[in-house]
Amino acid sequence: MDWEKLRHDWPNAVHSRFVEAAGVRWHLQQAGTQGPRMLLLHGTGASSHTWRDMLLPLSEKAQVLAVDLPGHGFSSLAEGDGMSLPGMAKSLGILLKQLNWPVDAFIGHSAGAAIAAQMVLDQGLQPQVLIGINPAWMPLPGLAGLLFPPAAKLLALTSLVPQWFARQASSPGMLDKLLQSTGSTLDERGKYLYAQLVASPAHAQGALKMMAAWDLSRGVHKLQQLRCPVRILVGDKDGTVPPLQARQAMGLLSDVQLDTRSGYGHLVHEETPQQTVKFCLKNLLNN
């Protein structure tokens, strides 16, 4: 995506900067000068824009860092296994070490929550809390779980597919269908920002490569190993990650609480940013 073209209309652009680390040119947004450090991790196919209405309110009580994952938004692709779950966790660890930015709290949406858990386990971290918003910790059930990764691997083989995908996704009505499938209802600003993402072949390539490299088959085992406090926020209309998975996670984690929001979908934090900020701060400052 072209930062120079979009920066003047991108959320919180004044807080953006670019950092080279682990072979990736990262787009970061950072706000807040005091308090615990919070790392915000978006999910597959999104970007740090997903925190647009939360970044500054959170920064009133904490130091906040939001990143575009490799190949997403304005961050470059990672090479080798850098688009996999362990690869992204490792690269983020290198980035944070370079920034001298130890994390007190992880806030991960969807796949971002899986990356957060991987970082905690692989790097021996002891955060005050790990907050998962509609977390994608386990494989999708049924046929989708069987076909999704192989199909993504096939689609990611050629550079022509991301261009085709971007054209299809940005065609009239298609974005609305994609967003409706999440169970969430966004305002016009939110729709506009996702329209910029899906129209970008580079972003589509990043999302496909991430999906192709993703493996959540050991998700249950990883959750059983987590010892930090975990707090889960779920929209009960989530059409992307079944809310049942959050309840399953409750039986695997040693210190966990679940908050379910009725009437909201996979993008519950974009639908209810003020309430989500309160949820995150309450669970960070009380731990």
N, C-alpha and C positions, 0 to 999 in steps of 0.2 A: 504494500500500500504506500501511496505517496504522501509522506508527512507534510512536505512543503505545500502540497495542494490542499490538504484537509485540516491542517493545524489550526487555522483561524476559526473553524467551526467544530473542533473536537472538544469534548468535555474536559475541563480541568487542564487544558493544554499548557497553561502557565506553570503547572507543576510537573511538566514532562521533561525528561532528559534521556539521553542515550548512553549506554555503557557497554564496552566490549569485555566479555568474559566467557570462558569456556567455549570459544569459537562461535559465539552468538553475539550479534549486536542487539542488545536488549532495549526495548522501550519501557521506561519506568515512569511512574507518577508517585511523588513523595510529598507528604504534607505533615505538619505537626513537629514541634520541637521538644516537647516534654512528655513524660509518661511512658508506659510500656510500649514495646515495638510490636506492631501488628502487620503480618504479611498477608496480602489479599491475593488469592489465586483463582482465576476464572476457569471455566470448563471448556471442553472441546468446541471449537467453532465460534467462540466468543472472543472477547478481549478485555482489557482493563476498563473499557467504557462501561462495563456491566456494573461497576461500583460508582458511577458518575454522581449519584445522589447520596452516597455514603462516605466518600473520601473525606470531604471537608468536615462534616459533622463528627466523624470518628476522630479527626485530627484535633478536635477541641480537648480531648481527654487522653490522646495517645499519639505516638509517632506511627505513621501509616505509610506502607510501601505497597503499591500495586504494580504488577508486572504483566506485560504481554508475554504469554508463553512462546517458546520457539515456533516460528512459522505462523504465528497468529498476530493480527493487528499490524503493528509496525516493527515487530521483532523479526529477525532473520531466521531462516531454517537452521536446525542443528544437523551436523553431519553424523555418520555412523549410527550408533544406537541412541543418539541424543533425542530422538522423538519418542522413544519408549518411556514407560513409566519410571523405571530405575534411572534411565538416562537423563530425563528431565529433572528428577530429584537431585541427581549428582550435579548437574549443571547449575541449578539454582543454589545448591550449597556452595559451589565455587564463587558464584556471583555475590552471595551474602558475605562470604569470607573476604572477598576483595573490597566490598563496601564497609567492612567492619560493622556488620548489622546483625547481631544475634537476635533471634526471634523469641518474643515472649508469648505471642498468640498467633496461631494460624487460623485464617478464615478461608475456607475453600468451598467453592460452589461446584457441584457435580464432580467432574474428573479432577478439579482442583483439590477436592478433599482427599482423593486417592493419592495425589502427589504429596500433599501435606503428611499423610500417614506414612508414606514411603520415606520421606525425609526424616521424620522422627525416628523411625526404626533403623534406617541405614546409617544415619549420622549420630545416633545415640543422643538425641536431643531430649530436653526435659522442659517443654513449654508449659506455661501456666494453664493453657487450655487449647484444645483443637476444636474449632467450630466447623461442622459440616452442614452446608445448606443444600438440601436435596442431594446428599452425597452419593456418588457412583463408586461404591467400594467393592461391589460384587458384579459378576457377569449378568447381563440382561437375561431374563428368563425366556424359555421357549425357543422358537425358530430364530428370533432376532439375535439371540446370543450365539447361535450356531453359525449364522450366515454373515453377521456384521463384520468381524475382523477379516475373514477371507475375502469378502467382497471389497472391502477398503483396500486390501493389499493389491487386488487385481486392478482397481481403479487408479491406484497411485503409481502404477508402472509406467505410465506415459504422461508427458507434459501436456498433451492435448486434452486430457480428461478434466483437469482443473479449469481450463478455459471454457469447455462445454458446460461444466457444472455451474460456473459463475453466470454464464448466459441463461441457463435454465432457471437458476435460483432467483435471478433478478428480473425474470419475465413477469408481466402483470398478473397479480393474484398469487403467484407462487410463494412470495415471502409471507403473505398473510396465512397461507396454508401451513408453511413451516412453523410459524409462531403459534398458530392455533393448535398444532400437534403437541406443543409443550404444555397446554392447559392454562397458559398465562395470557392475560390481556395487557398489552402495552399501550402507552400514549403515543402520539404522533412522533415525538422526539425519539423515543425508543425504537420505533419502527424505522425511522430515517437512519439511525446509526447502524442498525443491523443490515439495512439495505446497502450501506457503504461496504460493509464486510463481505456480504455474499456476492457483491459485484466484482470483487477482487480475485483474479485467478491465483495470485500469490497466497492470499489467505485461504482459498479453497484447497490449494496444494498442501498447506500446513495442516489444515484440519484432516485431510485424507491421510497424510503421512502419519499423523498422530494416531488416528483410528487404526491404521494398518499395523502399527507397532504396539498397540495397546493389549495388555494381557492382565485380566483381573481374576484369573483362575485360582490364585492363592489369596484372594481377598479375605476369606473367612479366617485363614491362618494368621494373616497380618493383623486383623482386628483383635484376635485373641492375644496377640503379643503387646498391644498398646497398653501402656500403664499411665499415661497422662489423662487428666480429665477431658472428656469428650462431651460436647453439647451439640445436639442435632436440631435443625430447624427444617421442617418439611411442609410443603404445600400439598394438601390432600387431593388436589386435582392434577398433580404432576403426571403428564403424559409421556415423559421421557424416561425417568427412573421410577419404577413402581414404589409408592410409599411403603408398601409391605417390606421392602428391603431395610428401611430404617428400623422397623420393629424387629426384624431379624437381627440387626446389628446390636440392638439393646441386650440381647442374650449372649453376646460375644465379648462385650466390653466391660472392663472392671469398674469404671467410674463414668457413668453416662446418664444424661437426661435428654428427653425428647420433648420438643414443642411443636405441635401440629397446628398449622394455620388453615382454617376452613375456607374454601372458596378460591384458593390460589394455586398456581401451577408451578412448573419447574423454575420459573424466573420470579419466585416469590419475593426475593430481595429487591428486584426492580419494581415490582408492584407495590411493595410496602417498605420503602427504604427507611423511613423514620422509625417504624417499629423494629426493623431489623437492626438498625444502629443501637437502639435501646437494648435489644436482646444481646448483641455482641458485647457492649460495654458492661452490662450487668454480669455476664458470665466471665468476663475478663477481670473486672475490678473486684469481684467477690471471690476469686480463686487465689 
